[in-house]
Amino acid sequence: MARIVLTNAQLFDGQSAPRRGVHVVVSGRRIESLSEGPVPETGADDRTHDLAGRTLMPGMVQGHFHSHFGAFGTGISSPILGLEASPAYHGILAARNVQTALNCGFTSIIGSSNADGVDLAVKDAVGHGLIPGPRILACTREFMTTGEQADGNNSSWFMNLGNRGLTRTLDGADQWRHAAREEIGRGCDVVKVSSGQGHGAAPTVDECYMTDAELEAVVSVAHSRGALVRSHCPTRPAILQAARLSVDIIDHADRIDPECIDEILKAGSIVAPSMLFSFRLMQMIDNWDPASGPFPMGGAAGEEGEDAQARVRLMREDWEHTCRYMPEAAAAGIKMIVGDDFGVPGMPHGDYGSELELYVKQLGVSAQEVLTWATRNGASLMGRGDELGTVAPGKLADLIVVEGDPLSDITCLKDPARVSAVIKNGEWLKDTL
């Protein structure tokens, strides 16, 4: 069998300090060997590349991925997210977005809420070989309670919409249980729920939307069927509820604090900070003139003047709180993953490296740790830590080659052209070496 032989790499294996002069041999779908010193002997059919000090590392995991965000460049051009375009258009857009992620070095994706089963469709398209793409954990629509801040029907009830986009409004444990069974039965791997108001587009409110019984019903169904549960959790009560009821992924965690940190550690939940969206929103606030009217994102109907200024002041307080406590959470040992709301305004798909840069430069987390979030932690969350997320003999060959050293300059991952090779399951899906 022809092998792939990559020599003279700077290896970041997903867990240890980088090593120079490493040779990696791939046979079939798996890594055959790692070695230093003399270059391994090769056969006539082997494909050999001298990486000349380029960085070789595990394929990364996008842990919060809205597959069809970005329709017509806006992502929010309709009363309800997920109705910006037809399902067919969203499917084509999702196919492009997952290929963009692959091109940027992400060989796996964990979905977040999406409309019309788009995640399932694009997962099948990749699995059937119709398009190249990462492996995908498909997500459900976003489950939420009637009348909550994100319930699209609040503003469009008079339209009598049959299709509610990426939202699914439910009340009572029986409805939540039924919805989880239904969407997991269709093939979804992740159930997304909305637990509290906030994260960027609106200030946090110190409350939980759903009852313990409703969330317990979803978690019980999902875990009994091998699926994950992720929760939009900006508020302190929502974070505590999610941790205490064994939610797998706590998204955003804007109002995390020492008590939340303790509960998350007890639960073993993973946090997806998704802070780039909030950071970009702060930049918009800095350039906003209150005299021009309501703040363009999150402004309520009729809101102006002092009301608008109060809203953005509260949003900034949320941001400053997150910046204070998220590094403490990471230092305490909470596992984090990367992934953000790419596809919304100011957040184009493909700009994934900017999120990694933010954690290094804004939070002071080391580049090596952030890369561990993007590799080993993501693979562990997917239940594939024994096969993915690190580079070791016997592991699946999900590998990327980077022009530059992301451990000393994380910004090199902002340029897709500097990801010169992507190998998934031992197959070359990108090669510009």
N, C-alpha and C positions, 0 to 999 in steps of 0.2 A: 504493500500500500504506500502510495506517495505521501510524504509527510511535509509539514511546514516547519522550517528551521529558521528561527529568528536569533541572530547572534549579536553580541556586543551591545546589549540593551542596558539602559538604566531601568531597573525593575522596581516598581512599586507594587507590592504583592497584595495590597488591600489591608494590611495589618501591621507591617513592620517598616522600619526606616528603609529608604531606597538603597539598592545595591547596584554598583556599576559592573560592567563586564559580564553580564549574565546571559546565558544562552538558553533558549526555550524551544523545545521540540514538541510539535503537535502531531498526533497520529489519529486520523479519523476525527471524531467529535471531541476528543479529550487531550489534555496536556499529558504528554508522555514523560518528559523529564525537564528539570532545571539543573543547570550546571555552571560552574565558573572554571576559568583556566582554558585549556585547549578547546578549540571549536569542535563540536561533535562531528564524527564521520557522517557523511551524507551519501545517499544513493543517487543514481542517475535520474530518478523520477522525483526526487525531493525538490521542493521549492524553497530556496534559501534567500534570506535577506540579511545583509549586514546593516543593523540599525544605527551603527556609528554613534552610540550614546543617546539616541532618542529614547524617550520615556515609553516603556511598555507597562501597561496597567490593566486591571480588570475592566470589562465593559461596565458602564455606570447604569444606575437605575433612576428613572424619573418617577418619583414617588407620589406626585400629585398632578395628574395629567388630564386636562379637559380636551378630549380628542378633537372636538369640532369647534372650539373657540377660535374666533378670528374671521368670521364670515364678513366679507366686504371690508375688512380692515378695522372693524369696530368691536365686534363681539357683544354689543349691548344695544343693537339698533331696533329692538322690538319690545313690546310691553313685558314679555317673558323671555328669559334666556332659553335658547333652543328653538325659537321660532324666527330667527333672523333670516332663514332660508329654508328651502325644501329639504326633506330628509335625504333625497338623492344628492343634493349639493353638499350637505353636511358630510355625507359619506365620502365624497370625493375629497373634501377638505381634510377630513380625518386621515385619509390615506396619505395625503401630502404631509400632514403634520407628523405622523409616526415615522415617515421616511426622513423628515427633517431631524427628528430626535436621533434616529439611527446615525445619520450623517455627522451628528455632533458627538457621537461616542456613547450614546445610551442604547444598550442592547436589551434593556427590559423597561417596561412601563407598568405602573400601577395606576389604574384609572380612577378619576374622580367623576362627579355626576355628569351625565350626558343624556341627550334626548334620543328617542326613537331607536334605542338599541344600537346606536352607532358603534360603541365600543365592541359589542359582540360581532358586528358585521366586519369591522376592520381586523379584529382578532382572527376571524375565520379566513379572511382574505390572505392574511400573512401565513396562517397555518396551512392553507391549501396551495401556497406558492404563487398566488396571483400577483402579489406585490412583495418587495423586500421590506422587512420591518423588524422591530424588536419583538420579543415575546411579550405578551400583554395579559395582565389581569384586568378583565372587563368589569366596569362598575355599573351600578343601577342608576336610575334617576335619583334625585335628591329627595329623600323622605322628609316631610315637615308637617307641622300641625297647622290647622286652619287659622288664618289671620295673623300669622307671625310676619315679621318684617320682610322676609324673603319670599313670602307667598305671593306669587305673581298675580293671583286673582284679586288681591287688594285693590289694584289699580285698573284691572281689565275685566272685572266681573260682568259689566254691562255688555261685553262683546260676546258672551255665551260661548267661549272657546271650548271646543271639544278636546283639542290637543293642548296640554299644559306644558309643553316644552320639556325642560329637564327637571321640572318639579313634580312631585306626587304628594298631594295633601291627604293626610290620614289622621284619624282621631280614635283613640282607644286601643288597648293592647291587641284586641282581635284584628283590627284593621292593619296594624303594624306587622303583626305576625303573618297575616295572609299575604301582604305585599312582599315581605321578605321571601316567603316560600315561592311566590310566583316568579319573582325576578331571578332568584337563584335557580329555580327550575328551568328558566330560559337559557341559563348558562353563565350568569354573572358570578364573578369571583369575589366581588367587594360590594357591600351595601353601604351607601352614603346616607347619613342623616344630618339634619340641621338642628343644632342644640341651643344656639343662642345668637343674639344680635351682635354684629360688629365685624371687625377686621377690615379696616380701610374705608370701605364705602359708607360706613355709618359708625357712630361711636358705640362702644359696648354699653349694654344695659345689664345690671347685676341680676340676671334672672336665667332660668332654664325654660325652654319652650315645652319640652315633653316631660311626661311623668316618668318616674322610675319604672313603672309597670310597662309603659310603651317601649322604653329602651331595652328593658330586660327581655321583652318578647322578641325583638329583633336580634339581640346578641345570642339568645338561646337558639333560635332557628339557624342563624348563620354559622355558629360554631359547631352545631350538630351536623352541618352539611359541608364543613371544611371551608367555609367562606370567611372573609375578614369583614369587620365593621369599622368604618371611619366616620368621624363626626366633626362637623364644622363647629369648633369650640372656642370662640373668642373670650367668653366670659368666665370668671372664676367659678360660679356655681356649675356651669356646664362642664368645665374641666374636671372638677371634683366628681360630678356625677359620672362622667365618662370613665374616669379611672376606677371608681368604686364598682362600676358595673362591667368592667373588663372589655371596654372598647379597645380595639387593636391600634388604631391610628387616631391621634388627637391632632386635628388640623388647626394650625395657627397658634392657639394657646396664648393669645395676646396678653391676657391678665393673669398669667402664671405667677405664682408666689411660693414662698417656702412650704406652705401646707400642700399646695398642688404638687410641688416637686416630690414631697414625701409620698403622696398617694400614687403618683404615676410610677415611682420606683417600686412601690409595693405591688402594683398591678403588672408591671413589665410592659406597659403600653409604650408605643413609639410616637414621637412628636414630629410633625412636619411643620416647621415654623413658617415657611412660605412668606418671608419678610420682604422680598423684593417689591411686591405689589404695594405694600404699605409705604416703603421707602419712596417709590416713584410718586405715590399720592402726596407724601410730604413735600416733594419737589413741586408738585402742582400747587399745593397750598402756598408755598413760598412765592410763587409767581401769580397768585390770585389777588385781584383787586376787589375788595368787598363792595366798592361803589358800583361795580359792574353787575351785581345781582347775586343770587344764590351760588354757592360753590357748585361747580358743574357735576360733581359726583357726590351723591348722598344728600343733596338738598331736597327738602320737602316742598310740596306744592305751596306756593305763597310765602315761602321762607325768604326773608331778606334782612338786611341790616344787622342788628345785634343778634337776632336768632341765628343767622348764618354764621356769624363770627363765633358764637358760642359753640355751634356744632363743630367747626373745624378746630376750635381750641380743645374740645374733648377728644377729638381724633388724634391730635398731637399728644395729648396726655397718655392716650393708649399706646402710641408709638414709643414714647419715652419710657413708659413702664416696661414694655417688651424688651427694649434695648438694655434695660437694667437687669432684668431677671433671666432672660434667655441664656446668657453666658453662665450664670449660676446653675441653671438647669443642666447644661452640658457638662459643666465641671463636676456636678453631683453624680453623674453617671447615667442620666437619661439618654437613651438612644434616640438619635435624630436621623431624619432622611431629608433628601432634597426634592424639590418640585414646587411649582408655584402656579399662579393663575395665568399662565401664558395664553395669549390670544385676546386678552382684554386690551383696551387702549393703553398705549405706551409699553406693552409687554408682548412683543411679537414672538411667535414660536421661532426657535433657533437662538434666542438670546439667553439660553439656559446658564451659560457661564457667568453671567452677571450676578445671578443669585449666589453662586459659590464665592465670587469676589466679595459680595456684601458681607458674608459671614466672617471672612478673613479680615477685611478692612474696617467694618463697622462694629463687629462684636469682638474682634480680637481672638477668634478661634484659629488655631494653627491650620495651615493648608492641608497638612497630613490628616488631621482629624476630620476636616470637611470632606476630603476625598474618601475617608472611611465611611462617612454618612452616605456618600453617593455610591459606594460599592458594597462593602461587607454588610452594612446595616440594611440596605435595600434588599439584598439577596436574602438575608435572614428573615426579614418581614414577609417575603414571598414564600417562605418555607423551603427555600432552595439553598440555604447556607452551606449545605454539605456538597453542593455542586457548583455554586456560582459565588461571585463577590470577592474571591481571592484567587491568586495564581499559585497553584501547587499541583504536583503530579496526581493524576486521577480526576481532577476537576474538569468540568466542561470548558472547552476552549472559547470563552467569551473574552476577547482581548482587544485593546485599542492601542495604537501607536500615536504618540503626541510629539509634534515638532516643538521641542522646548521642555522645560522642567516645571510642571505645574506645582510641585512642592516648594519651589522657591519663587515662582511667579504664577499664581493661580489664573491670571488674566489670559494666559495662553489658551485656556479652554473657552474663551469668548469667541474665538475665531474658528469656525468649522473647518476652514482650510488647513488649520494646524493639526487637526485630527486626520492624520494621513492614511490610517488604515483602521478598518473595523472588521473583526472576525467574530462570528457568532456560530456556536456549535461546530467550530472547526472550518467554517465556510467563509471565504472572503466576500464581504458585502460592500466594502469600500477599499480601494487600493490606489493611492497616489504616491507610493514610495518611489 
